[in-house]
Amino acid sequence: MTGEVSAGEASAGDAAAKKVVIVGAGPAGIAAADALRAAGHAGEILIFGEERHTPYDRPPLSKQILAGTWLPEKAQLRTSEELAAADVTLHLSARVASVDVDAHQVTLESGEQVAYDALILASGVTARQLPFGHHLDGVHVMRTLDDALALQTNLETAQHLAVIGAGFLGAEVAAVARSLGKEVTMIDPLELPMQNVVGDEVGSMIADLHRHHGVNLELGHGVTSIEDNLGRATGVTLDDGRTVSADAILVAVGARPAVDWLQSSSVPLTVPKEPGAGGVRCDSSGRATDDVWAIGDVAAWWDPTQKRYVRVEHRQTANEHARSCARDILGLTPTPTMTVPYFWSDQYDIKLRSFGFPSRHAGFHVVEGALGDRKFVAVYTDESDRIVGIIGAGMFKAMNWWRQQVLDRQVLGEALLEKQGS
Ligand SMILES: Cc1cc2nc3c(=O)[nH]c(=O)nc-3n(C[C@H](O)[C@H](O)[C@H](O)COP(=O)(O)OP(=O)(O)OC[C@H]3O[C@@H](n4cnc5c(N)ncnc54)[C@H](O)[C@@H]3O)c2cc1C
């Protein structure tokens, strides 16, 4: 049997009749239902999602939807009719409160109990909050469609947006707010935007990009409080005592795995000091424990090549996990896991693309183009000069060639020689 999925592949086995319950109606949950059906699964599939909206994609939230260039419907992943046609039962506004692994059942917040043969945990992550200010009008996070629409509405009247956190999400929202003509201040305790992920050189380029577009950068500063007037946010105070006025504030300080509902269960979680902390601890096929799998942002899968648990908050990983886990549930040959993580980030007119693990680098080399032109491929290497990741913009073909070098765990010198010879 090959790694390819063919419809009906699983139809002969008992596995094909299993009742599969999926918790989370985000991209991972929907992709898992698709993958199960594509692999020939004939049994019941039930999806429980706590949000009220039909399943939608998140990357457009901080880009086209906030900018108002897309209506929310365009980000929809599946309509209810499409899911019904695939014989997938979707329950919206249905939060799962707990799971009993021994009894093979989940309990909804409503008290209803639902039995399963296989359970897929696809509950994603939730936005991290600061210890202050979140109750105030004008303070936002950016995780859900409702979050994006609330900030969009606020920006119709607000003049000055303060973005706390210069990660990819904060940077994308800052870029959209500038395109809407808002005054924007972006604040981060690190010295450069996205520094943890992209390193100093690309971080400097992103800082220049935002300055060029008129963003006021307050880097190297934390926020100590959010100021308000009668319950409405009016600004933030920085750790050096200065106040930045703002009538809209985005808190973009990362996310934490949505596992609160699993705390009373025996589902294993990664321990706080491990990378991917707090995620569901899975083997390299996504299995967490008997008949329970975890996929997408919430899942920390064992990566045999790195010999560690890896939790990735990227859209493509959700799809890859879903395909691999569906095959494992059905007892089919798993697809290869832990391909190269991929993410993109749109800021102004550039689309940054990243493959692999650039954050784990010891060396940095621009191998194509130039950072100053914002058209480049940068290669990130480990201590042995092995390529661990790449980041680039505007050089699609070259990026694809270098992506293969990341997949092959190629040594940079050898890769360069090969490229010169080709
Ligand atoms: C604004 C934004 C922009 C992004 N941009 C990019 C990008 O440009 N490129 C990229 O690669 N990635 C991007 N991402 C990340 C990408 O969207 C995620 O990796 C992807 O959504 C993960 O899918 P998921 O299904 O695992 O989790 P989620 O999308 O978080 O979905 C999980 C769902 O489960 C629900 N849920 C949680 N707990 C329960 C429960 N107990 N019961 C029922 N339902 C529950 C949640 O409400 C949620 O709807 C972005 C994310 C955001 C928020």
PDBQT file of the ligand as one rigid body, heavy atoms in Angstrom, charges set to zero:
ROOT
HETATM    1  C1  LIG A 501      -5.396  36.134  12.970  1.00  0.00    +0.000 C 
HETATM    2  C2  LIG A 501      -4.614  34.906  12.580  1.00  0.00    +0.000 A 
HETATM    3  C3  LIG A 501      -3.838  34.921  11.426  1.00  0.00    +0.000 A 
HETATM    4  C4  LIG A 501      -3.103  33.794  11.060  1.00  0.00    +0.000 A 
HETATM    5  N1  LIG A 501      -2.346  33.834   9.936  1.00  0.00    +0.000 NA
HETATM    6  C5  LIG A 501      -1.644  32.744   9.582  1.00  0.00    +0.000 A 
HETATM    7  C6  LIG A 501      -0.857  32.755   8.390  1.00  0.00    +0.000 A 
HETATM    8  O1  LIG A 501      -0.765  33.779   7.698  1.00  0.00    +0.000 OA
HETATM    9  N2  LIG A 501      -0.194  31.624   8.044  1.00  0.00    +0.000 N 
HETATM   10  C7  LIG A 501      -0.264  30.488   8.814  1.00  0.00    +0.000 A 
HETATM   11  O2  LIG A 501       0.370  29.472   8.474  1.00  0.00    +0.000 OA
HETATM   12  N3  LIG A 501      -1.001  30.437   9.937  1.00  0.00    +0.000 NA
HETATM   13  C8  LIG A 501      -1.691  31.532  10.343  1.00  0.00    +0.000 A 
HETATM   14  N4  LIG A 501      -2.453  31.491  11.473  1.00  0.00    +0.000 N 
HETATM   15  C9  LIG A 501      -2.502  30.241  12.257  1.00  0.00    +0.000 C 
HETATM   16  C10 LIG A 501      -3.571  29.282  11.713  1.00  0.00    +0.000 C 
HETATM   17  O3  LIG A 501      -4.770  29.963  11.536  1.00  0.00    +0.000 OA
HETATM   18  C11 LIG A 501      -3.727  28.127  12.692  1.00  0.00    +0.000 C 
HETATM   19  O4  LIG A 501      -2.542  27.378  12.627  1.00  0.00    +0.000 OA
HETATM   20  C12 LIG A 501      -4.938  27.250  12.391  1.00  0.00    +0.000 C 
HETATM   21  O5  LIG A 501      -6.128  27.962  12.529  1.00  0.00    +0.000 OA
HETATM   22  C13 LIG A 501      -4.953  26.042  13.336  1.00  0.00    +0.000 C 
HETATM   23  O6  LIG A 501      -6.132  25.330  13.153  1.00  0.00    +0.000 OA
HETATM   24  P1  LIG A 501      -6.755  24.445  14.357  1.00  0.00    +0.000 P 
HETATM   25  O7  LIG A 501      -8.000  23.873  13.785  1.00  0.00    +0.000 OA
HETATM   26  O8  LIG A 501      -5.720  23.573  14.935  1.00  0.00    +0.000 OA
HETATM   27  O9  LIG A 501      -7.118  25.495  15.527  1.00  0.00    +0.000 OA
HETATM   28  P2  LIG A 501      -8.130  26.691  15.537  1.00  0.00    +0.000 P 
HETATM   29  O10 LIG A 501      -8.150  27.389  14.239  1.00  0.00    +0.000 OA
HETATM   30  O11 LIG A 501      -7.811  27.469  16.768  1.00  0.00    +0.000 OA
HETATM   31  O12 LIG A 501      -9.569  26.002  15.751  1.00  0.00    +0.000 OA
HETATM   32  C14 LIG A 501      -9.908  25.348  16.944  1.00  0.00    +0.000 C 
HETATM   33  C15 LIG A 501     -11.399  25.486  17.176  1.00  0.00    +0.000 C 
HETATM   34  O13 LIG A 501     -11.761  24.664  18.284  1.00  0.00    +0.000 OA
HETATM   35  C16 LIG A 501     -12.700  25.347  19.097  1.00  0.00    +0.000 C 
HETATM   36  N5  LIG A 501     -12.661  24.793  20.465  1.00  0.00    +0.000 N 
HETATM   37  C17 LIG A 501     -11.680  24.948  21.400  1.00  0.00    +0.000 A 
HETATM   38  N6  LIG A 501     -11.990  24.279  22.526  1.00  0.00    +0.000 NA
HETATM   39  C18 LIG A 501     -13.178  23.678  22.286  1.00  0.00    +0.000 A 
HETATM   40  C19 LIG A 501     -14.012  22.835  23.083  1.00  0.00    +0.000 A 
HETATM   41  N7  LIG A 501     -13.678  22.474  24.310  1.00  0.00    +0.000 N 
HETATM   42  N8  LIG A 501     -15.178  22.405  22.538  1.00  0.00    +0.000 NA
HETATM   43  C20 LIG A 501     -15.520  22.754  21.263  1.00  0.00    +0.000 A 
HETATM   44  N9  LIG A 501     -14.772  23.551  20.487  1.00  0.00    +0.000 NA
HETATM   45  C21 LIG A 501     -13.612  23.996  20.988  1.00  0.00    +0.000 A 
HETATM   46  C22 LIG A 501     -12.221  26.778  19.008  1.00  0.00    +0.000 C 
HETATM   47  O14 LIG A 501     -13.242  27.676  19.377  1.00  0.00    +0.000 OA
HETATM   48  C23 LIG A 501     -11.835  26.894  17.537  1.00  0.00    +0.000 C 
HETATM   49  O15 LIG A 501     -12.926  27.272  16.754  1.00  0.00    +0.000 OA
HETATM   50  C24 LIG A 501      -3.175  32.615  11.871  1.00  0.00    +0.000 A 
HETATM   51  C25 LIG A 501      -3.961  32.598  13.048  1.00  0.00    +0.000 A 
HETATM   52  C26 LIG A 501      -4.674  33.739  13.398  1.00  0.00    +0.000 A 
HETATM   53  C27 LIG A 501      -5.511  33.731  14.668  1.00  0.00    +0.000 C 
ENDROOT
TORSDOF 0
